[in-house]
Amino acid sequence: VPKLIREQVPLERRFKRCLDLGCGTGLAGVEFRESCDYLEGVDISLQMVKKTRARRREVTEEGNSDKDDTPCRRRKIYDKAAQGDLVHHLRKQPDNSFDLIISADTVMYLFDLELLFKEAKRVLSVEGLFVFSTESATEDEVEEGAIGIVERETERFAFTRKYVVDMATQNGFHLESVVNVRTRNESDYVIRGDIFVFVRTDA
């Protein structure tokens, strides 16, 4: 999924500050590191954070990934990796302090996305990107009177595309793109999800 998320963001765009929500062992950071001047991650699991802090990349004296025989040094993937709740970590960030927020295989563990979008909008600068994956649900799966959220037997939450887009729009985001992809295999089942790219508006 981290690679699939990276494919949705223009390769030529460079970001000053990126925040990885639910960084896990740092797989998304590996994909985005070369496009970010500063990369910060947060995860609820301390063990995951320790693995993230241990990740290294090889860089040349010029600071680029080493692709030849030029002498290189090993540097951390993440400039900072913290342990904690995602929304709580967002609340501690200053307004307009990041221009990219990413989240791979994490949003499906959250029930209510309203607080996530509210804090993400505050933390992002205008025209900043919020890019994340979900597990997708169809409208037919949603119980009568529900709001677009389906709880799976895995204790993860799946969201209809309409619910996510409506929630984002209500909290100051514009939908740039969305694609449906295979996110994982479980037993004999293929789990599909959406990858959203939202742009923070100036509203």
PAZABA-53845 format. One record per residue: x, z, y of N, C-alpha, C in turn; residue number from 1; residue in one letter. Coordinates in Angstrom, 2 decimals, m for minus. Layout:
BEGIN
- X,Z,Y,X,Z,Y,X,Z,Y,NUM,A
...
This chain:
BEGIN
- 0.81,0.00,m1.22,0.00,0.00,0.00,0.85,0.00,1.28,1,V
- 1.94,0.77,1.37,2.77,0.69,2.58,3.22,m0.73,2.91,2,P
- 3.59,m1.51,1.90,3.99,m2.90,2.16,2.82,m3.72,2.66,3,K
- 1.65,m3.49,2.08,0.46,m4.22,2.51,0.10,m3.88,3.95,4,L
- 0.28,m2.62,4.32,0.03,m2.21,5.70,1.03,m2.88,6.64,5,I
- 2.28,m2.91,6.22,3.30,m3.54,7.08,2.99,m5.01,7.34,6,R
- 2.43,m5.68,6.35,2.11,m7.09,6.49,1.03,m7.36,7.53,7,E
- 0.26,m6.35,7.87,m0.81,m6.53,8.85,m0.35,m6.35,10.29,8,Q
- 0.88,m5.90,10.47,1.41,m5.66,11.81,2.44,m6.74,12.13,9,V
- 2.33,m7.41,13.27,3.27,m8.48,13.62,4.72,m8.04,13.51,10,P
- 5.51,m8.79,12.75,6.91,m8.42,12.52,7.72,m8.42,13.81,11,L
- 7.31,m9.27,14.76,8.11,m9.39,15.99,7.84,m8.25,16.97,12,E
- 6.79,m7.47,16.75,6.47,m6.39,17.68,7.33,m5.17,17.41,13,R
- 7.87,m4.62,18.48,8.70,m3.42,18.36,7.97,m2.24,18.99,14,R
- 8.15,m1.05,18.38,7.46,0.14,18.84,8.47,1.20,19.27,15,F
- 8.12,1.92,20.33,9.00,2.98,20.82,8.89,4.23,19.96,16,K
- 7.64,4.61,19.64,7.42,5.85,18.89,6.31,5.65,17.88,17,R
- 6.61,5.94,16.61,5.66,5.78,15.52,5.43,7.11,14.83,18,C
- 4.16,7.41,14.53,3.80,8.62,13.81,3.15,8.23,12.49,19,L
- 3.70,8.73,11.39,3.21,8.44,10.04,2.42,9.64,9.54,20,D
- 1.09,9.48,9.46,0.21,10.57,9.01,0.09,10.53,7.49,21,L
- 0.49,11.62,6.84,0.49,11.64,5.38,1.66,10.84,4.85,22,G
- 2.84,11.17,5.34,4.03,10.36,5.04,4.46,10.40,3.59,23,C
- 3.99,11.43,2.83,4.38,11.50,1.42,5.88,11.54,1.26,24,G
- 6.41,10.67,0.41,7.86,10.63,0.19,8.56,9.64,1.11,25,T
- 7.83,9.07,2.06,8.47,8.22,3.07,8.43,6.73,2.80,26,G
- 7.57,6.27,1.91,7.54,4.85,1.58,7.13,3.99,2.78,27,L
- 6.17,4.46,3.57,5.76,3.70,4.74,6.87,3.68,5.78,28,A
- 7.60,4.78,5.87,8.71,4.83,6.81,9.77,3.80,6.51,29,G
- 10.03,3.57,5.24,11.00,2.54,4.84,10.56,1.18,5.36,30,V
- 9.26,0.91,5.29,8.74,m0.39,5.73,8.79,m0.57,7.24,31,E
- 8.59,0.52,8.00,8.45,0.41,9.45,9.70,0.81,10.23,32,F
- 10.67,1.42,9.58,11.81,1.99,10.29,12.48,1.00,11.24,33,R
- 12.74,m0.20,10.79,13.50,m1.15,11.60,12.71,m1.64,12.81,34,E
- 11.41,m1.37,12.85,10.60,m1.81,13.98,10.32,m0.69,14.98,35,S
- 10.85,0.50,14.71,10.55,1.67,15.53,11.82,2.32,16.06,36,C
- 11.82,2.64,17.34,12.96,3.36,17.91,12.97,4.81,17.43,37,D
- 11.77,5.37,17.28,11.62,6.75,16.83,10.52,6.79,15.79,38,Y
- 10.76,7.51,14.69,9.79,7.59,13.60,9.61,9.04,13.18,39,L
- 8.36,9.50,13.24,8.03,10.88,12.88,6.97,10.87,11.78,40,E
- 7.10,11.78,10.82,6.14,11.87,9.74,5.61,13.28,9.59,41,G
- 4.40,13.37,9.02,3.82,14.68,8.73,3.06,14.57,7.41,42,V
- 3.13,15.63,6.60,2.41,15.66,5.33,2.03,17.09,5.01,43,D
- 0.91,17.26,4.32,0.43,18.59,3.98,1.31,19.25,2.92,44,I
- 2.02,18.44,2.13,2.84,18.95,1.03,4.29,19.16,1.46,45,S
- 4.76,20.38,1.35,6.15,20.67,1.69,7.12,19.95,0.78,46,L
- 6.77,19.81,m0.51,7.65,19.11,m1.44,7.80,17.64,m1.05,47,Q
- 6.71,17.03,m0.62,6.78,15.65,m0.16,7.66,15.53,1.08,48,M
- 7.48,16.46,2.00,8.26,16.44,3.24,9.76,16.57,2.95,49,V
- 10.10,17.42,1.98,11.52,17.57,1.62,12.10,16.25,1.12,50,K
- 11.31,15.52,0.33,11.78,14.22,m0.17,11.91,13.21,0.97,51,K
- 10.96,13.28,1.90,11.03,12.40,3.08,12.29,12.67,3.89,52,T
- 12.59,13.94,4.10,13.78,14.29,4.88,15.06,13.84,4.21,53,R
- 15.02,13.72,2.90,16.22,13.34,2.15,16.45,11.83,2.13,54,A
- 15.44,11.05,2.48,15.58,9.59,2.44,16.63,9.12,3.44,55,R
- 17.43,8.17,3.03,18.48,7.63,3.89,18.43,6.11,3.90,56,R
- 19.00,5.53,4.95,19.15,4.07,5.04,20.58,3.76,5.45,57,R
- 21.03,2.61,5.05,22.37,2.19,5.44,22.29,1.38,6.72,58,E
- 23.13,1.74,7.68,23.15,1.02,8.95,24.59,0.65,9.30,59,V
- 24.75,m0.47,10.00,26.07,m0.88,10.47,26.39,m0.14,11.76,60,T
- 27.56,m0.35,12.27,27.94,0.28,13.52,27.03,m0.15,14.66,61,E
- 26.43,m1.36,14.52,25.53,m1.86,15.56,24.13,m1.26,15.41,62,E
- 23.87,m0.56,14.29,22.59,0.08,14.10,21.61,m0.71,13.27,63,G
- 22.01,m1.88,12.74,21.11,m2.69,11.93,21.36,m2.42,10.46,64,N
- 20.36,m2.72,9.63,20.52,m2.55,8.20,21.69,m3.39,7.71,65,S
- 22.48,m2.83,6.84,23.68,m3.51,6.36,23.31,m4.60,5.35,66,D
- 23.72,m5.84,5.64,23.42,m6.95,4.74,24.69,m7.71,4.33,67,K
- 25.84,m7.22,4.71,27.08,m7.88,4.33,28.13,m6.84,4.01,68,D
- 29.40,m7.15,4.23,30.46,m6.21,3.89,30.88,m5.33,5.07,69,D
- 30.11,m5.35,6.14,30.43,m4.54,7.30,30.32,m3.05,6.95,70,T
- 31.30,m2.24,7.34,31.21,m0.80,7.06,29.91,m0.22,7.61,71,P
- 29.30,0.69,6.87,28.02,1.23,7.30,27.99,2.74,7.10,72,C
- 27.01,3.34,7.74,26.76,4.77,7.60,25.35,4.96,7.06,73,R
- 25.09,6.15,6.52,23.77,6.46,6.00,23.06,7.39,6.97,74,R
- 21.87,6.97,7.40,21.09,7.75,8.35,19.71,8.04,7.78,75,R
- 19.08,9.06,8.32,17.75,9.41,7.87,16.76,8.31,8.22,76,K
- 15.75,8.14,7.36,14.68,7.20,7.66,13.83,7.75,8.81,77,I
- 13.46,9.02,8.72,12.61,9.65,9.72,13.45,10.47,10.69,78,Y
- 13.16,10.36,11.96,13.82,11.20,12.96,13.32,12.63,12.88,79,D
- 12.06,12.78,12.45,11.48,14.11,12.26,10.42,14.04,11.17,80,K
- 10.40,15.03,10.29,9.35,15.13,9.26,8.86,16.56,9.24,81,A
- 7.55,16.73,9.44,6.97,18.06,9.54,5.94,18.29,8.44,82,A
- 5.76,19.56,8.07,4.75,19.91,7.07,3.55,20.49,7.81,83,Q
- 2.36,19.96,7.48,1.18,20.49,8.12,m0.03,19.59,7.98,84,G
- m1.15,20.06,8.48,m2.40,19.31,8.48,m2.30,18.16,9.48,85,D
- m2.87,17.02,9.12,m2.71,15.81,9.94,m3.34,15.97,11.32,86,L
- m4.60,16.39,11.36,m5.29,16.51,12.64,m4.65,17.61,13.49,87,V
- m4.27,18.71,12.86,m3.60,19.79,13.59,m2.30,19.29,14.20,88,H
- m1.56,18.47,13.46,m0.31,17.93,13.98,m0.58,17.00,15.16,89,H
- m1.62,16.19,15.06,m1.98,15.32,16.18,m2.31,16.13,17.42,90,L
- m3.00,17.24,17.23,m3.40,18.07,18.37,m2.20,18.64,19.13,91,R
- m1.09,18.75,18.47,0.12,19.31,19.11,0.90,18.26,19.90,92,K
- 0.51,16.98,19.79,1.25,15.92,20.45,0.73,15.70,21.87,93,Q
- 1.61,15.36,22.79,1.18,15.07,24.17,0.33,13.80,24.24,94,P
- m0.45,13.68,25.29,m1.23,12.47,25.51,m0.31,11.25,25.61,95,D
- m0.77,10.13,25.09,m0.07,8.84,25.24,1.39,8.90,24.78,96,N
- 1.67,9.65,23.73,3.06,9.87,23.33,3.55,8.95,22.21,97,S
- 2.65,8.18,21.57,3.04,7.23,20.53,2.38,5.89,20.79,98,F
- 3.04,4.81,20.38,2.40,3.50,20.49,2.07,2.90,19.13,99,D
- 2.33,3.66,18.05,1.92,3.25,16.71,1.65,4.48,15.86,100,L
- 0.49,4.50,15.22,0.17,5.53,14.22,m0.17,4.80,12.93,101,I
- 0.45,5.20,11.83,0.19,4.59,10.53,m0.25,5.66,9.54,102,I
- m0.98,5.24,8.51,m1.40,6.19,7.49,m1.73,5.41,6.22,103,S
- m0.91,5.59,5.20,m1.08,4.87,3.94,m1.54,5.83,2.85,104,A
- m2.65,5.49,2.19,m3.16,6.29,1.06,m3.42,7.75,1.44,105,D
- m3.97,7.97,2.61,m4.20,9.35,3.08,m5.61,9.58,3.59,106,T
- m6.16,8.63,4.32,m7.46,8.81,4.95,m8.55,9.11,3.92,107,V
- m8.39,8.63,2.69,m9.41,8.87,1.66,m9.50,10.33,1.22,108,M
- m8.60,11.16,1.71,m8.68,12.60,1.42,m9.38,13.37,2.54,109,Y
- m9.82,12.65,3.56,m10.53,13.26,4.69,m12.01,12.92,4.60,110,L
- m12.86,13.87,4.86,m14.31,13.60,4.80,m14.83,13.02,6.11,111,F
- m14.51,13.67,7.19,m15.03,13.27,8.50,m13.91,12.66,9.32,112,D
- m14.07,11.41,9.73,m13.01,10.71,10.46,m13.11,10.87,11.98,113,L
- m14.15,11.51,12.46,m14.36,11.58,13.90,m13.21,12.29,14.62,114,E
- m12.81,13.45,14.12,m11.71,14.18,14.75,m10.40,13.39,14.67,115,L
- m10.19,12.69,13.56,m8.98,11.88,13.41,m8.92,10.81,14.48,116,L
- m10.02,10.08,14.66,m10.04,9.03,15.67,m9.93,9.59,17.08,117,F
- m10.60,10.70,17.32,m10.56,11.31,18.65,m9.14,11.69,19.05,118,K
- m8.43,12.35,18.14,m7.06,12.77,18.46,m6.09,11.59,18.46,119,E
- m6.32,10.62,17.58,m5.45,9.44,17.55,m5.54,8.68,18.87,120,A
- m6.75,8.57,19.40,m6.90,7.87,20.69,m6.14,8.60,21.81,121,K
- m6.26,9.92,21.82,m5.58,10.70,22.87,m4.08,10.55,22.79,122,R
- m3.55,10.55,21.58,m2.10,10.52,21.37,m1.52,9.13,21.60,123,V
- m2.29,8.10,21.29,m1.79,6.73,21.45,m1.80,6.29,22.91,124,L
- m0.84,5.47,23.27,m0.86,4.82,24.57,m1.83,3.65,24.53,125,S
- m2.25,3.18,25.69,m3.15,2.04,25.76,m2.49,0.83,25.10,126,V
- m3.26,0.12,24.27,m2.79,m1.02,23.47,m1.96,m0.57,22.27,127,E
- m1.84,0.72,22.05,m1.18,1.20,20.85,m2.01,0.91,19.62,128,G
- m1.37,0.85,18.45,m2.04,0.50,17.21,m2.25,1.71,16.31,129,L
- m3.40,1.74,15.66,m3.71,2.71,14.61,m3.98,1.89,13.35,130,F
- m3.08,2.00,12.38,m3.13,1.16,11.18,m3.20,2.07,9.96,131,V
- m4.20,1.87,9.11,m4.36,2.77,7.97,m5.15,2.10,6.86,132,F
- m5.07,2.70,5.67,m5.81,2.20,4.51,m6.91,3.18,4.12,133,S
- m7.96,2.65,3.50,m9.04,3.48,2.99,m9.36,3.03,1.57,134,T
- m10.18,3.80,0.88,m10.87,3.29,m0.30,m12.22,2.79,0.18,135,E
- m12.61,1.61,m0.24,m13.82,1.00,0.30,m15.03,1.30,m0.56,136,S
- m16.16,1.46,0.11,m17.46,1.65,m0.54,m18.42,0.59,m0.04,137,A
- m19.33,0.19,m0.89,m20.36,m0.76,m0.49,m21.57,0.00,0.05,138,T
- m22.39,m0.69,0.81,m23.59,m0.07,1.34,m24.52,0.38,0.22,139,E
- m24.49,m0.33,m0.90,m25.36,0.02,m2.04,m24.97,1.35,m2.68,140,D
- m23.70,1.75,m2.52,m23.23,3.00,m3.12,m23.64,4.23,m2.31,141,E
- m23.96,4.01,m1.05,m24.25,5.13,m0.15,m25.65,5.66,m0.42,142,V
- m25.76,6.97,m0.59,m27.06,7.59,m0.83,m27.95,7.48,0.41,143,E
- m29.23,7.42,0.17,m30.19,7.31,1.27,m30.02,8.47,2.24,144,E
- m29.89,8.13,3.50,m29.73,9.14,4.53,m28.28,9.52,4.80,145,G
- m27.36,9.01,3.99,m25.93,9.30,4.20,m25.38,8.42,5.30,146,A
- m24.12,8.64,5.66,m23.56,7.97,6.84,m22.40,7.04,6.52,147,I
- m22.36,6.53,5.31,m21.30,5.58,4.98,m20.12,6.18,4.25,148,G
- m20.31,7.37,3.68,m19.25,8.06,2.95,m19.69,8.30,1.52,149,I
- m18.82,8.01,0.57,m19.10,8.23,m0.84,m18.00,9.10,m1.43,150,V
- m18.36,10.22,m2.05,m17.37,11.06,m2.71,m17.18,10.59,m4.14,151,E
- m15.94,10.26,m4.50,m15.64,9.79,m5.84,m15.41,10.97,m6.79,152,R
- m15.44,10.69,m8.09,m15.13,11.72,m9.08,m13.69,12.20,m8.95,153,E
- m12.85,11.40,m8.33,m11.45,11.76,m8.13,m11.27,12.75,m6.98,154,T
- m12.39,13.09,m6.31,m12.38,13.97,m5.13,m11.80,13.27,m3.91,155,E
- m11.66,11.95,m3.98,m11.34,11.17,m2.80,m12.63,10.64,m2.20,156,R
- m12.55,10.26,m0.92,m13.72,9.74,m0.24,m13.54,8.24,0.03,157,F
- m14.59,7.49,m0.26,m14.61,6.06,0.05,m15.55,5.84,1.23,158,A
- m15.20,4.86,2.07,m15.95,4.62,3.29,m16.42,3.17,3.35,159,F
- m17.62,2.98,3.86,m18.05,1.61,4.11,m17.31,1.09,5.34,160,T
- m17.14,m0.22,5.37,m16.44,m0.82,6.51,m17.19,m0.55,7.81,161,R
- m18.51,m0.61,7.74,m19.32,m0.38,8.94,m19.11,1.03,9.49,162,K
- m19.04,2.02,8.60,m18.84,3.40,9.06,m17.51,3.53,9.80,163,Y
- m16.45,2.98,9.23,m15.14,3.11,9.85,m15.10,2.40,11.20,164,V
- m15.63,1.19,11.26,m15.61,0.43,12.51,m16.47,1.11,13.58,165,V
- m17.64,1.59,13.18,m18.50,2.28,14.15,m17.83,3.55,14.68,166,D
- m17.20,4.30,13.79,m16.55,5.54,14.20,m15.38,5.25,15.15,167,M
- m14.63,4.20,14.85,m13.50,3.83,15.69,m13.97,3.36,17.06,168,A
- m15.00,2.52,17.08,m15.52,1.98,18.33,m16.04,3.09,19.23,169,T
- m16.72,4.06,18.64,m17.26,5.18,19.41,m16.16,6.05,20.02,170,Q
- m14.97,5.94,19.47,m13.87,6.80,19.94,m12.76,6.01,20.63,171,N
- m13.09,4.84,21.17,m12.15,4.14,22.03,m11.19,3.19,21.36,172,G
- m11.59,2.59,20.25,m10.73,1.62,19.56,m11.44,0.28,19.42,173,F
- m10.63,m0.75,19.41,m11.11,m2.12,19.17,m10.53,m2.60,17.85,174,H
- m11.36,m3.19,17.01,m10.89,m3.70,15.72,m10.09,m4.98,15.92,175,L
- m8.82,m4.93,15.50,m7.96,m6.11,15.56,m8.08,m6.93,14.28,176,E
- m8.06,m6.25,13.13,m8.19,m6.96,11.85,m8.51,m5.97,10.74,177,S
- m9.07,m6.50,9.64,m9.31,m5.69,8.44,m9.25,m6.62,7.25,178,V
- m8.58,m6.16,6.19,m8.48,m6.93,4.95,m8.78,m6.01,3.79,179,V
- m9.37,m6.58,2.74,m9.66,m5.82,1.53,m8.59,m6.11,0.50,180,N
- m8.01,m5.06,m0.09,m6.88,m5.22,m1.00,m7.05,m4.31,m2.21,181,V
- m6.25,m4.55,m3.23,m6.19,m3.64,m4.37,m5.22,m2.52,m4.01,182,R
- m5.72,m1.30,m4.01,m4.89,m0.17,m3.59,m4.25,0.58,m4.76,183,T
- m4.92,0.54,m5.94,m4.37,1.24,m7.09,m5.15,0.86,m8.34,184,R
- m4.57,1.18,m9.49,m5.25,1.05,m10.77,m5.45,2.42,m11.37,185,N
- m6.65,2.68,m11.88,m6.92,3.95,m12.56,m7.62,3.65,m13.87,186,E
- m6.94,3.96,m14.98,m7.45,3.62,m16.31,m7.69,2.12,m16.36,187,S
- m8.92,1.71,m16.61,m9.23,0.28,m16.68,m9.87,m0.23,m15.40,188,D
- m9.82,0.57,m14.35,m10.49,0.20,m13.11,m9.48,m0.16,m12.02,189,Y
- m9.86,m1.15,m11.24,m9.10,m1.51,m10.04,m9.77,m0.86,m8.84,190,V
- m9.02,m0.09,m8.09,m9.55,0.56,m6.89,m9.21,m0.31,m5.69,191,I
- m10.23,m0.71,m4.96,m10.00,m1.55,m3.80,m10.21,m0.74,m2.51,192,R
- m9.57,m1.21,m1.48,m9.68,m0.52,m0.21,m9.49,m1.48,0.94,193,G
- m9.73,m0.99,2.14,m9.54,m1.78,3.36,m8.31,m1.31,4.10,194,D
- m7.62,m2.26,4.71,m6.54,m1.93,5.64,m7.01,m2.35,7.03,195,I
- m7.13,m1.37,7.90,m7.63,m1.60,9.26,m6.47,m1.60,10.25,196,F
- m6.58,m2.46,11.24,m5.69,m2.42,12.39,m6.58,m2.27,13.62,197,V
- m6.50,m1.11,14.26,m7.28,m0.84,15.47,m6.34,m0.76,16.67,198,F
- m6.85,m1.20,17.82,m6.11,m1.14,19.07,m6.77,m0.13,19.98,199,V
- m5.99,0.74,20.54,m6.51,1.76,21.46,m6.82,1.08,22.80,200,R
- m8.08,1.18,23.24,m8.49,0.55,24.49,m8.19,1.49,25.66,201,T
- m8.46,1.01,26.87,m8.23,1.84,28.05,m9.49,2.58,28.47,202,D
- m10.54,2.50,27.63,m11.79,3.19,27.97,m11.66,4.70,27.76,203,A
